[in-house]
Amino acid sequence: MIDIVKVLREQHPDLGPYVIALRPASGLIAPDDPGALAEEVRDWVLTEAPSAVLSLRPVTYALFPGWPEETRILEVVSFAEAAELARFATRWTH
């Protein structure tokens, strides 16, 4: 399996070094707005990880070696500091 964060960094260096890709069924995205965090997550981010920025990014990769490349749109959260990424991942990912 590919390292999606490595691919994200290579294809979108503007994200910086502290990024996390969200799973589509994570529940962290607002159900009525795919470009926004869910309300509970957004409220938490305001105080615990204020540099967090959600973006939708196209990423081209092969799921497995030898498979054809595909472009998918990923929900990505970037952070200015490693500590904020760590807090977010600890609180919101499983």
C-alpha positions in Angstrom: 0.0 0.0 0.0 1.2 3.5 -0.7 2.1 6.1 1.8 -0.6 8.7 1.0 1.0 11.4 3.2 4.3 11.1 1.2 2.4 11.4 -2.1 0.5 14.4 -0.8 3.7 16.2 0.2 5.3 15.5 -3.1 2.3 16.6 -5.2 1.3 19.5 -2.9 4.4 21.0 -1.2 2.4 24.1 -0.3 0.7 22.0 2.4 3.9 21.9 4.5 5.3 19.0 6.5 2.3 18.5 8.9 -0.6 17.0 7.0 -3.1 14.3 7.6 -5.5 12.7 5.0 -8.9 12.0 6.3 -10.8 8.8 5.5 -14.0 9.4 3.5 -16.2 7.9 6.2 -14.3 9.5 9.1 -17.3 11.7 10.1 -15.0 14.7 10.4 -16.4 16.5 7.4 -19.6 18.5 7.5 -22.4 16.3 6.0 -23.8 19.3 4.1 -20.5 20.8 3.0 -17.6 18.6 1.9 -15.3 21.6 2.1 -15.8 22.1 5.8 -15.1 20.3 9.0 -18.1 19.0 11.0 -19.3 21.5 13.6 -17.9 19.6 16.6 -14.5 19.2 15.0 -14.5 22.9 13.8 -15.2 24.1 17.4 -12.5 21.9 18.8 -10.0 23.1 16.2 -10.6 26.7 17.0 -9.0 26.3 20.5 -6.8 23.2 20.2 -5.3 23.4 16.7 -6.0 26.9 15.4 -3.6 26.6 12.4 -5.6 23.7 11.0 -6.7 24.2 7.4 -9.0 21.7 5.6 -8.6 21.5 1.8 -9.7 19.2 -1.0 -6.7 18.1 -3.0 -6.4 16.0 -6.2 -3.8 13.3 -5.8 -2.6 10.9 -8.5 -1.3 7.5 -7.4 -1.5 3.8 -7.8 -3.1 1.9 -5.0 -0.6 -0.9 -5.3 2.6 -1.3 -7.3 1.8 -2.3 -10.9 -1.7 -1.0 -10.8 -2.7 2.0 -13.0 -2.5 5.4 -11.5 -5.8 7.2 -10.6 -6.6 10.7 -9.5 -8.7 11.1 -6.5 -9.8 14.1 -4.4 -8.7 13.7 -0.8 -9.8 15.7 2.2 -6.6 16.9 3.8 -5.9 18.9 7.0 -2.6 20.7 7.2 -1.1 22.3 10.4 1.6 24.8 11.1 3.0 22.8 14.0 3.6 19.2 14.7 2.0 19.5 18.1 -1.3 20.6 16.6 -1.2 17.6 14.2 -0.5 15.3 17.1 -3.5 16.7 19.1 -5.8 16.4 16.2 -4.8 12.9 15.3 -5.0 11.8 19.0 -8.5 13.3 19.4 -10.1 12.6 16.0 -8.5 9.6 14.3 -8.9 5.9 15.1 
